[in-house]
Amino acid sequence: MAKYNVYGVGNALVDMEIETSEEFLKRSKIEKGLMTLVDEDRQNELLSHVEGNIHKRSCGGSAANTMIAISQLDGQAFYSCKVADDETGDFYFKDLVNNGLTTNLDEKRNPGITGKCLVFVTPDADRTMNSFLGITETFSKNEIKEDELANSEYLYIEGYLVTSETGRAAAIHAKNIAEKNSVRTSITLSDPGIVGFFKDGFKEMIGDGVDLLFCNEAEALSFTGTDNLSAAMEELKKHGATLAVTKGADGARLWDGEQMIDIEAPKVQAKDTNGAGDLFAGAFLYALTHGHSYFEAGNFACHCSSQLVTEFGARLEKATIKQIYQKMFQ
């Protein structure tokens, strides 16, 4: 029996969520709905002029949110990432451990600046991210713990690693280790803008294919260069043995290796879509590694994400996500 259900690799960013207006985004020349990489000066400039309600900070990064969801469900997850030896890095490490994750961060950390992500949430519930990567831009093979990865059921790769040469190399290295040790591989495409700009890098990370590919509809269309989801999924089958494509309020479409499965999402009033895809992946992977079918995993993941978008913040409370699971499966 594997020690970990999922071994995740990704960026370590302290998230600050800000409720603001579309007018502020336009005035600040922030491209709505996408993740944009910025330097520290630009991020500080935005913070100094920010308008809106600022929520408490939390340890984040897409894959971190996914791993925390697995841990909240009492699954076993390991997260490889990189933070600096600074106050923000200390906060990140403590928050990660308090959320039940095992990590490489208990080792000596290097001087530098821990990355931060400003998440702007507009009244239409859309989320726009401006990220200063800081030291996580140098995430590398050195942060991969081969023994722990080899003792996992799944490897989960955050697509944002494609923006860094060392991050991309680390993802490829982790995938090679996983395949040598019969660990199933998964990746998320993360963001449609990143997919469009780094398509060749994604193909390099995916290599000859992964066992499970996560993306949303916009990312699927961007990666495949099509304007039709059915056609996109046929193309994606060349890269993933199985697929999980989220469609926002319309639920998800899955390919389990044999058949297409459409999942309906509960109808809710969305306030904030930040973290919905991350939670979907975490809930889905937890369900798969605990004996559930693709339909059951997708249905559970859609219910979790639908609950999340009715609240502010990138994660559900542990009691809430466990209650959803118990209601559906026990």
C-alpha angles and dihedrals in degrees: 000000000000120000093223132036091207135011110202130198123191151105123314110220130161105229124220113187118206127188106215144145133270087239090062091052092050093046091048092046092239115157106235122234098012139093111247124189113226136174123250094259092055091048092050090048091054092048092051091055100033119139120200145041114321115208126207118285123252139182106270149153117141099269092043089060090049093051092047090055089055091049092048088059089053093257122140116250136170121200124200113197142128133247131165131250093261138105092270090051090051090051091049094050094048093047091049093051092044087057090057102256129140112221146171090241094092086081125085112295127216127242114263141085124303113231123254134198125206109207112198114199117196127199091263087065092247118141126219121189132204109187131192103194098198113173093350087075086074094053104142148162087289090073094055114099104207098193093052093046092049088054095057134095095219138018113213118199122197110223094217088076086077090079093067124062093216091043092051090048090049091052091051090047091051092048091052091051091048093051092048089054098042092250111152115242131223136173137185122215089217105194136018094224092051090047091053094050100039103034094132090049091053091051088051092052093045092048112170091353145290130247093239129018121195125196142133124248095263091051091048091053093045094049095047098037093232133121096214125076095212091054090044092054092050088054092045090057086074089064104033129042086208130018139206114190119180121212103190113233089003093066122229144304119221136192110202094186093269109041144016115249124196117205123197119216122221112259110251141156105254121219102167130008095190110130096006094122092044092052091046090057093046095049091044094051092045091053093046092050091049100057103272128135125245090257092051092045092049093046092050092046092051091051091051094048092046090055092047096055090058089065137052116254138052097263140049122232112264092243091053097051092045090050091054090051094048092048092052102039111021 
